[in-house]
Amino acid sequence: MPSAPPRRLPGTDERRARLRRGRFAELIAAAALMAKGYRILGRNVKTRAGEIDIIAVRGKRLAFVEVKRRLTRTDAEAAVSGQQAARIRNAADYWLAYRPRYHGHEQGYDLVLLIPRRWPRHIPNGL
């Protein structure tokens, strides 16, 4: 007797598509940062305090980067809440606690906005 196809939860396909678009946006943001001279230390870094989209370094500046992909710049900027910024700062503190090599670096909490048909916009200390 043939087995039934696996059941899918409602919205699973849309969730996977959003995840794929988000990962692609982070890849584009990382490439834009590298073009500006940053070295990517990690992408989708998970800590006990939360996830950091990109961690990058350029010289003595360590950037913890949140990536937002939206249809307009206004929507992208509005997508970052104060609570989310605090979570990223906490996750950055947790990440730094285990990496003494970077304790002397200047820390930045940056934002990269991705808007369709536009170059990625890097906003240093945008969080």
Chimera marker file (.cmm) of the C-alpha trace (Angstrom):
<marker_set name="trace">
<marker id="1" x="0.000" y="0.000" z="0.000" r="1" g="1" b="0" radius="0.5"/>
<marker id="2" x="1.545" y="3.368" z="-1.003" r="1" g="1" b="0" radius="0.5"/>
<marker id="3" x="2.208" y="5.792" z="1.794" r="1" g="1" b="0" radius="0.5"/>
<marker id="4" x="0.409" y="9.108" z="1.957" r="1" g="1" b="0" radius="0.5"/>
<marker id="5" x="2.417" y="12.239" z="1.175" r="1" g="1" b="0" radius="0.5"/>
<marker id="6" x="3.697" y="14.031" z="4.257" r="1" g="1" b="0" radius="0.5"/>
<marker id="7" x="1.257" y="16.557" z="5.672" r="1" g="1" b="0" radius="0.5"/>
<marker id="8" x="2.338" y="20.166" z="5.562" r="1" g="1" b="0" radius="0.5"/>
<marker id="9" x="1.396" y="22.679" z="8.153" r="1" g="1" b="0" radius="0.5"/>
<marker id="10" x="-0.498" y="25.729" z="6.892" r="1" g="1" b="0" radius="0.5"/>
<marker id="11" x="1.903" y="28.512" z="5.934" r="1" g="1" b="0" radius="0.5"/>
<marker id="12" x="4.976" y="26.275" z="5.872" r="1" g="1" b="0" radius="0.5"/>
<marker id="13" x="5.793" y="27.050" z="2.232" r="1" g="1" b="0" radius="0.5"/>
<marker id="14" x="5.449" y="30.796" z="2.817" r="1" g="1" b="0" radius="0.5"/>
<marker id="15" x="7.630" y="30.563" z="5.937" r="1" g="1" b="0" radius="0.5"/>
<marker id="16" x="10.332" y="28.739" z="3.994" r="1" g="1" b="0" radius="0.5"/>
<marker id="17" x="10.158" y="31.308" z="1.200" r="1" g="1" b="0" radius="0.5"/>
<marker id="18" x="10.537" y="34.171" z="3.714" r="1" g="1" b="0" radius="0.5"/>
<marker id="19" x="13.488" y="32.411" z="5.310" r="1" g="1" b="0" radius="0.5"/>
<marker id="20" x="15.126" y="31.960" z="1.883" r="1" g="1" b="0" radius="0.5"/>
<marker id="21" x="14.597" y="35.643" z="1.011" r="1" g="1" b="0" radius="0.5"/>
<marker id="22" x="16.022" y="36.664" z="4.372" r="1" g="1" b="0" radius="0.5"/>
<marker id="23" x="19.127" y="34.523" z="3.951" r="1" g="1" b="0" radius="0.5"/>
<marker id="24" x="19.645" y="35.919" z="0.442" r="1" g="1" b="0" radius="0.5"/>
<marker id="25" x="19.286" y="39.482" z="1.793" r="1" g="1" b="0" radius="0.5"/>
<marker id="26" x="21.927" y="38.720" z="4.424" r="1" g="1" b="0" radius="0.5"/>
<marker id="27" x="24.239" y="37.378" z="1.717" r="1" g="1" b="0" radius="0.5"/>
<marker id="28" x="23.827" y="40.606" z="-0.302" r="1" g="1" b="0" radius="0.5"/>
<marker id="29" x="24.402" y="42.703" z="2.845" r="1" g="1" b="0" radius="0.5"/>
<marker id="30" x="27.574" y="40.739" z="3.643" r="1" g="1" b="0" radius="0.5"/>
<marker id="31" x="28.850" y="41.312" z="0.101" r="1" g="1" b="0" radius="0.5"/>
<marker id="32" x="28.143" y="45.053" z="0.413" r="1" g="1" b="0" radius="0.5"/>
<marker id="33" x="30.051" y="45.194" z="3.712" r="1" g="1" b="0" radius="0.5"/>
<marker id="34" x="32.970" y="43.298" z="2.191" r="1" g="1" b="0" radius="0.5"/>
<marker id="35" x="33.036" y="45.809" z="-0.675" r="1" g="1" b="0" radius="0.5"/>
<marker id="36" x="33.451" y="48.515" z="1.999" r="1" g="1" b="0" radius="0.5"/>
<marker id="37" x="36.445" y="46.700" z="3.475" r="1" g="1" b="0" radius="0.5"/>
<marker id="38" x="34.805" y="44.688" z="6.251" r="1" g="1" b="0" radius="0.5"/>
<marker id="39" x="35.782" y="41.105" z="7.005" r="1" g="1" b="0" radius="0.5"/>
<marker id="40" x="32.807" y="38.932" z="7.881" r="1" g="1" b="0" radius="0.5"/>
<marker id="41" x="33.332" y="37.042" z="11.138" r="1" g="1" b="0" radius="0.5"/>
<marker id="42" x="29.935" y="35.378" z="11.204" r="1" g="1" b="0" radius="0.5"/>
<marker id="43" x="26.461" y="35.254" z="9.695" r="1" g="1" b="0" radius="0.5"/>
<marker id="44" x="23.319" y="34.219" z="11.550" r="1" g="1" b="0" radius="0.5"/>
<marker id="45" x="25.263" y="33.972" z="14.781" r="1" g="1" b="0" radius="0.5"/>
<marker id="46" x="23.127" y="32.497" z="17.523" r="1" g="1" b="0" radius="0.5"/>
<marker id="47" x="23.771" y="33.243" z="21.192" r="1" g="1" b="0" radius="0.5"/>
<marker id="48" x="21.711" y="32.591" z="24.299" r="1" g="1" b="0" radius="0.5"/>
<marker id="49" x="20.551" y="36.209" z="24.112" r="1" g="1" b="0" radius="0.5"/>
<marker id="50" x="19.424" y="36.053" z="20.466" r="1" g="1" b="0" radius="0.5"/>
<marker id="51" x="20.629" y="36.034" z="16.883" r="1" g="1" b="0" radius="0.5"/>
<marker id="52" x="22.920" y="38.512" z="15.144" r="1" g="1" b="0" radius="0.5"/>
<marker id="53" x="22.546" y="38.670" z="11.358" r="1" g="1" b="0" radius="0.5"/>
<marker id="54" x="26.170" y="39.627" z="10.604" r="1" g="1" b="0" radius="0.5"/>
<marker id="55" x="29.280" y="40.256" z="12.665" r="1" g="1" b="0" radius="0.5"/>
<marker id="56" x="32.010" y="42.072" z="10.743" r="1" g="1" b="0" radius="0.5"/>
<marker id="57" x="35.285" y="43.828" z="11.487" r="1" g="1" b="0" radius="0.5"/>
<marker id="58" x="37.211" y="46.568" z="9.696" r="1" g="1" b="0" radius="0.5"/>
<marker id="59" x="40.402" y="47.687" z="11.360" r="1" g="1" b="0" radius="0.5"/>
<marker id="60" x="39.555" y="48.191" z="15.046" r="1" g="1" b="0" radius="0.5"/>
<marker id="61" x="35.794" y="48.573" z="14.420" r="1" g="1" b="0" radius="0.5"/>
<marker id="62" x="33.590" y="45.597" z="15.228" r="1" g="1" b="0" radius="0.5"/>
<marker id="63" x="30.106" y="45.825" z="13.705" r="1" g="1" b="0" radius="0.5"/>
<marker id="64" x="27.055" y="43.890" z="14.837" r="1" g="1" b="0" radius="0.5"/>
<marker id="65" x="24.719" y="44.216" z="11.878" r="1" g="1" b="0" radius="0.5"/>
<marker id="66" x="20.964" y="43.826" z="11.553" r="1" g="1" b="0" radius="0.5"/>
<marker id="67" x="19.693" y="43.338" z="7.990" r="1" g="1" b="0" radius="0.5"/>
<marker id="68" x="16.231" y="44.514" z="6.959" r="1" g="1" b="0" radius="0.5"/>
<marker id="69" x="14.685" y="43.807" z="3.569" r="1" g="1" b="0" radius="0.5"/>
<marker id="70" x="11.484" y="45.713" z="2.826" r="1" g="1" b="0" radius="0.5"/>
<marker id="71" x="9.738" y="47.347" z="-0.127" r="1" g="1" b="0" radius="0.5"/>
<marker id="72" x="10.520" y="50.901" z="1.012" r="1" g="1" b="0" radius="0.5"/>
<marker id="73" x="13.238" y="52.501" z="3.092" r="1" g="1" b="0" radius="0.5"/>
<marker id="74" x="10.618" y="53.846" z="5.502" r="1" g="1" b="0" radius="0.5"/>
<marker id="75" x="9.266" y="50.324" z="6.074" r="1" g="1" b="0" radius="0.5"/>
<marker id="76" x="12.783" y="48.955" z="6.548" r="1" g="1" b="0" radius="0.5"/>
<marker id="77" x="13.695" y="51.604" z="9.119" r="1" g="1" b="0" radius="0.5"/>
<marker id="78" x="10.390" y="51.117" z="10.938" r="1" g="1" b="0" radius="0.5"/>
<marker id="79" x="11.010" y="47.363" z="11.142" r="1" g="1" b="0" radius="0.5"/>
<marker id="80" x="13.675" y="47.821" z="13.819" r="1" g="1" b="0" radius="0.5"/>
<marker id="81" x="12.114" y="48.227" z="17.238" r="1" g="1" b="0" radius="0.5"/>
<marker id="82" x="13.807" y="49.375" z="20.409" r="1" g="1" b="0" radius="0.5"/>
<marker id="83" x="13.253" y="45.929" z="21.881" r="1" g="1" b="0" radius="0.5"/>
<marker id="84" x="14.978" y="44.317" z="18.892" r="1" g="1" b="0" radius="0.5"/>
<marker id="85" x="17.939" y="46.715" z="19.164" r="1" g="1" b="0" radius="0.5"/>
<marker id="86" x="18.279" y="45.835" z="22.868" r="1" g="1" b="0" radius="0.5"/>
<marker id="87" x="18.210" y="42.114" z="22.022" r="1" g="1" b="0" radius="0.5"/>
<marker id="88" x="21.002" y="42.591" z="19.470" r="1" g="1" b="0" radius="0.5"/>
<marker id="89" x="23.101" y="44.534" z="21.993" r="1" g="1" b="0" radius="0.5"/>
<marker id="90" x="22.624" y="41.761" z="24.561" r="1" g="1" b="0" radius="0.5"/>
<marker id="91" x="23.546" y="39.108" z="22.009" r="1" g="1" b="0" radius="0.5"/>
<marker id="92" x="26.646" y="41.149" z="21.080" r="1" g="1" b="0" radius="0.5"/>
<marker id="93" x="27.672" y="41.368" z="24.753" r="1" g="1" b="0" radius="0.5"/>
<marker id="94" x="27.279" y="37.612" z="25.073" r="1" g="1" b="0" radius="0.5"/>
<marker id="95" x="29.329" y="37.000" z="21.902" r="1" g="1" b="0" radius="0.5"/>
<marker id="96" x="32.082" y="39.357" z="23.085" r="1" g="1" b="0" radius="0.5"/>
<marker id="97" x="32.260" y="37.716" z="26.517" r="1" g="1" b="0" radius="0.5"/>
<marker id="98" x="33.794" y="34.635" z="24.876" r="1" g="1" b="0" radius="0.5"/>
<marker id="99" x="36.130" y="36.488" z="22.489" r="1" g="1" b="0" radius="0.5"/>
<marker id="100" x="38.697" y="38.546" z="24.416" r="1" g="1" b="0" radius="0.5"/>
<marker id="101" x="40.555" y="39.242" z="21.175" r="1" g="1" b="0" radius="0.5"/>
<marker id="102" x="37.886" y="41.826" z="20.273" r="1" g="1" b="0" radius="0.5"/>
<marker id="103" x="37.531" y="43.525" z="23.676" r="1" g="1" b="0" radius="0.5"/>
<marker id="104" x="39.673" y="46.472" z="22.587" r="1" g="1" b="0" radius="0.5"/>
<marker id="105" x="37.687" y="47.123" z="19.408" r="1" g="1" b="0" radius="0.5"/>
<marker id="106" x="35.231" y="49.960" z="18.932" r="1" g="1" b="0" radius="0.5"/>
<marker id="107" x="31.743" y="48.468" z="18.800" r="1" g="1" b="0" radius="0.5"/>
<marker id="108" x="29.090" y="49.510" z="16.313" r="1" g="1" b="0" radius="0.5"/>
<marker id="109" x="25.484" y="48.415" z="16.011" r="1" g="1" b="0" radius="0.5"/>
<marker id="110" x="24.820" y="48.844" z="12.315" r="1" g="1" b="0" radius="0.5"/>
<marker id="111" x="21.879" y="48.474" z="10.013" r="1" g="1" b="0" radius="0.5"/>
<marker id="112" x="21.846" y="47.381" z="6.378" r="1" g="1" b="0" radius="0.5"/>
<marker id="113" x="18.657" y="48.189" z="4.505" r="1" g="1" b="0" radius="0.5"/>
<marker id="114" x="17.796" y="46.301" z="1.335" r="1" g="1" b="0" radius="0.5"/>
<marker id="115" x="15.200" y="47.841" z="-0.938" r="1" g="1" b="0" radius="0.5"/>
<marker id="116" x="14.288" y="46.342" z="-4.348" r="1" g="1" b="0" radius="0.5"/>
<marker id="117" x="16.229" y="47.845" z="-7.271" r="1" g="1" b="0" radius="0.5"/>
<marker id="118" x="18.489" y="49.873" z="-4.953" r="1" g="1" b="0" radius="0.5"/>
<marker id="119" x="22.018" y="49.427" z="-3.672" r="1" g="1" b="0" radius="0.5"/>
<marker id="120" x="22.171" y="48.147" z="-0.086" r="1" g="1" b="0" radius="0.5"/>
<marker id="121" x="22.271" y="51.047" z="2.382" r="1" g="1" b="0" radius="0.5"/>
<marker id="122" x="24.719" y="50.603" z="5.278" r="1" g="1" b="0" radius="0.5"/>
<marker id="123" x="23.939" y="52.809" z="8.269" r="1" g="1" b="0" radius="0.5"/>
<marker id="124" x="26.764" y="52.690" z="10.835" r="1" g="1" b="0" radius="0.5"/>
<marker id="125" x="25.439" y="52.873" z="14.400" r="1" g="1" b="0" radius="0.5"/>
<marker id="126" x="21.907" y="52.769" z="13.006" r="1" g="1" b="0" radius="0.5"/>
<marker id="127" x="20.512" y="50.734" z="15.887" r="1" g="1" b="0" radius="0.5"/>
<link id1="1" id2="2" r="1" g="1" b="0" radius="0.2"/>
<link id1="2" id2="3" r="1" g="1" b="0" radius="0.2"/>
<link id1="3" id2="4" r="1" g="1" b="0" radius="0.2"/>
<link id1="4" id2="5" r="1" g="1" b="0" radius="0.2"/>
<link id1="5" id2="6" r="1" g="1" b="0" radius="0.2"/>
<link id1="6" id2="7" r="1" g="1" b="0" radius="0.2"/>
<link id1="7" id2="8" r="1" g="1" b="0" radius="0.2"/>
<link id1="8" id2="9" r="1" g="1" b="0" radius="0.2"/>
<link id1="9" id2="10" r="1" g="1" b="0" radius="0.2"/>
<link id1="10" id2="11" r="1" g="1" b="0" radius="0.2"/>
<link id1="11" id2="12" r="1" g="1" b="0" radius="0.2"/>
<link id1="12" id2="13" r="1" g="1" b="0" radius="0.2"/>
<link id1="13" id2="14" r="1" g="1" b="0" radius="0.2"/>
<link id1="14" id2="15" r="1" g="1" b="0" radius="0.2"/>
<link id1="15" id2="16" r="1" g="1" b="0" radius="0.2"/>
<link id1="16" id2="17" r="1" g="1" b="0" radius="0.2"/>
<link id1="17" id2="18" r="1" g="1" b="0" radius="0.2"/>
<link id1="18" id2="19" r="1" g="1" b="0" radius="0.2"/>
<link id1="19" id2="20" r="1" g="1" b="0" radius="0.2"/>
<link id1="20" id2="21" r="1" g="1" b="0" radius="0.2"/>
<link id1="21" id2="22" r="1" g="1" b="0" radius="0.2"/>
<link id1="22" id2="23" r="1" g="1" b="0" radius="0.2"/>
<link id1="23" id2="24" r="1" g="1" b="0" radius="0.2"/>
<link id1="24" id2="25" r="1" g="1" b="0" radius="0.2"/>
<link id1="25" id2="26" r="1" g="1" b="0" radius="0.2"/>
<link id1="26" id2="27" r="1" g="1" b="0" radius="0.2"/>
<link id1="27" id2="28" r="1" g="1" b="0" radius="0.2"/>
<link id1="28" id2="29" r="1" g="1" b="0" radius="0.2"/>
<link id1="29" id2="30" r="1" g="1" b="0" radius="0.2"/>
<link id1="30" id2="31" r="1" g="1" b="0" radius="0.2"/>
<link id1="31" id2="32" r="1" g="1" b="0" radius="0.2"/>
<link id1="32" id2="33" r="1" g="1" b="0" radius="0.2"/>
<link id1="33" id2="34" r="1" g="1" b="0" radius="0.2"/>
<link id1="34" id2="35" r="1" g="1" b="0" radius="0.2"/>
<link id1="35" id2="36" r="1" g="1" b="0" radius="0.2"/>
<link id1="36" id2="37" r="1" g="1" b="0" radius="0.2"/>
<link id1="37" id2="38" r="1" g="1" b="0" radius="0.2"/>
<link id1="38" id2="39" r="1" g="1" b="0" radius="0.2"/>
<link id1="39" id2="40" r="1" g="1" b="0" radius="0.2"/>
<link id1="40" id2="41" r="1" g="1" b="0" radius="0.2"/>
<link id1="41" id2="42" r="1" g="1" b="0" radius="0.2"/>
<link id1="42" id2="43" r="1" g="1" b="0" radius="0.2"/>
<link id1="43" id2="44" r="1" g="1" b="0" radius="0.2"/>
<link id1="44" id2="45" r="1" g="1" b="0" radius="0.2"/>
<link id1="45" id2="46" r="1" g="1" b="0" radius="0.2"/>
<link id1="46" id2="47" r="1" g="1" b="0" radius="0.2"/>
<link id1="47" id2="48" r="1" g="1" b="0" radius="0.2"/>
<link id1="48" id2="49" r="1" g="1" b="0" radius="0.2"/>
<link id1="49" id2="50" r="1" g="1" b="0" radius="0.2"/>
<link id1="50" id2="51" r="1" g="1" b="0" radius="0.2"/>
<link id1="51" id2="52" r="1" g="1" b="0" radius="0.2"/>
<link id1="52" id2="53" r="1" g="1" b="0" radius="0.2"/>
<link id1="53" id2="54" r="1" g="1" b="0" radius="0.2"/>
<link id1="54" id2="55" r="1" g="1" b="0" radius="0.2"/>
<link id1="55" id2="56" r="1" g="1" b="0" radius="0.2"/>
<link id1="56" id2="57" r="1" g="1" b="0" radius="0.2"/>
<link id1="57" id2="58" r="1" g="1" b="0" radius="0.2"/>
<link id1="58" id2="59" r="1" g="1" b="0" radius="0.2"/>
<link id1="59" id2="60" r="1" g="1" b="0" radius="0.2"/>
<link id1="60" id2="61" r="1" g="1" b="0" radius="0.2"/>
<link id1="61" id2="62" r="1" g="1" b="0" radius="0.2"/>
<link id1="62" id2="63" r="1" g="1" b="0" radius="0.2"/>
<link id1="63" id2="64" r="1" g="1" b="0" radius="0.2"/>
<link id1="64" id2="65" r="1" g="1" b="0" radius="0.2"/>
<link id1="65" id2="66" r="1" g="1" b="0" radius="0.2"/>
<link id1="66" id2="67" r="1" g="1" b="0" radius="0.2"/>
<link id1="67" id2="68" r="1" g="1" b="0" radius="0.2"/>
<link id1="68" id2="69" r="1" g="1" b="0" radius="0.2"/>
<link id1="69" id2="70" r="1" g="1" b="0" radius="0.2"/>
<link id1="70" id2="71" r="1" g="1" b="0" radius="0.2"/>
<link id1="71" id2="72" r="1" g="1" b="0" radius="0.2"/>
<link id1="72" id2="73" r="1" g="1" b="0" radius="0.2"/>
<link id1="73" id2="74" r="1" g="1" b="0" radius="0.2"/>
<link id1="74" id2="75" r="1" g="1" b="0" radius="0.2"/>
<link id1="75" id2="76" r="1" g="1" b="0" radius="0.2"/>
<link id1="76" id2="77" r="1" g="1" b="0" radius="0.2"/>
<link id1="77" id2="78" r="1" g="1" b="0" radius="0.2"/>
<link id1="78" id2="79" r="1" g="1" b="0" radius="0.2"/>
<link id1="79" id2="80" r="1" g="1" b="0" radius="0.2"/>
<link id1="80" id2="81" r="1" g="1" b="0" radius="0.2"/>
<link id1="81" id2="82" r="1" g="1" b="0" radius="0.2"/>
<link id1="82" id2="83" r="1" g="1" b="0" radius="0.2"/>
<link id1="83" id2="84" r="1" g="1" b="0" radius="0.2"/>
<link id1="84" id2="85" r="1" g="1" b="0" radius="0.2"/>
<link id1="85" id2="86" r="1" g="1" b="0" radius="0.2"/>
<link id1="86" id2="87" r="1" g="1" b="0" radius="0.2"/>
<link id1="87" id2="88" r="1" g="1" b="0" radius="0.2"/>
<link id1="88" id2="89" r="1" g="1" b="0" radius="0.2"/>
<link id1="89" id2="90" r="1" g="1" b="0" radius="0.2"/>
<link id1="90" id2="91" r="1" g="1" b="0" radius="0.2"/>
<link id1="91" id2="92" r="1" g="1" b="0" radius="0.2"/>
<link id1="92" id2="93" r="1" g="1" b="0" radius="0.2"/>
<link id1="93" id2="94" r="1" g="1" b="0" radius="0.2"/>
<link id1="94" id2="95" r="1" g="1" b="0" radius="0.2"/>
<link id1="95" id2="96" r="1" g="1" b="0" radius="0.2"/>
<link id1="96" id2="97" r="1" g="1" b="0" radius="0.2"/>
<link id1="97" id2="98" r="1" g="1" b="0" radius="0.2"/>
<link id1="98" id2="99" r="1" g="1" b="0" radius="0.2"/>
<link id1="99" id2="100" r="1" g="1" b="0" radius="0.2"/>
<link id1="100" id2="101" r="1" g="1" b="0" radius="0.2"/>
<link id1="101" id2="102" r="1" g="1" b="0" radius="0.2"/>
<link id1="102" id2="103" r="1" g="1" b="0" radius="0.2"/>
<link id1="103" id2="104" r="1" g="1" b="0" radius="0.2"/>
<link id1="104" id2="105" r="1" g="1" b="0" radius="0.2"/>
<link id1="105" id2="106" r="1" g="1" b="0" radius="0.2"/>
<link id1="106" id2="107" r="1" g="1" b="0" radius="0.2"/>
<link id1="107" id2="108" r="1" g="1" b="0" radius="0.2"/>
<link id1="108" id2="109" r="1" g="1" b="0" radius="0.2"/>
<link id1="109" id2="110" r="1" g="1" b="0" radius="0.2"/>
<link id1="110" id2="111" r="1" g="1" b="0" radius="0.2"/>
<link id1="111" id2="112" r="1" g="1" b="0" radius="0.2"/>
<link id1="112" id2="113" r="1" g="1" b="0" radius="0.2"/>
<link id1="113" id2="114" r="1" g="1" b="0" radius="0.2"/>
<link id1="114" id2="115" r="1" g="1" b="0" radius="0.2"/>
<link id1="115" id2="116" r="1" g="1" b="0" radius="0.2"/>
<link id1="116" id2="117" r="1" g="1" b="0" radius="0.2"/>
<link id1="117" id2="118" r="1" g="1" b="0" radius="0.2"/>
<link id1="118" id2="119" r="1" g="1" b="0" radius="0.2"/>
<link id1="119" id2="120" r="1" g="1" b="0" radius="0.2"/>
<link id1="120" id2="121" r="1" g="1" b="0" radius="0.2"/>
<link id1="121" id2="122" r="1" g="1" b="0" radius="0.2"/>
<link id1="122" id2="123" r="1" g="1" b="0" radius="0.2"/>
<link id1="123" id2="124" r="1" g="1" b="0" radius="0.2"/>
<link id1="124" id2="125" r="1" g="1" b="0" radius="0.2"/>
<link id1="125" id2="126" r="1" g="1" b="0" radius="0.2"/>
<link id1="126" id2="127" r="1" g="1" b="0" radius="0.2"/>
</marker_set>
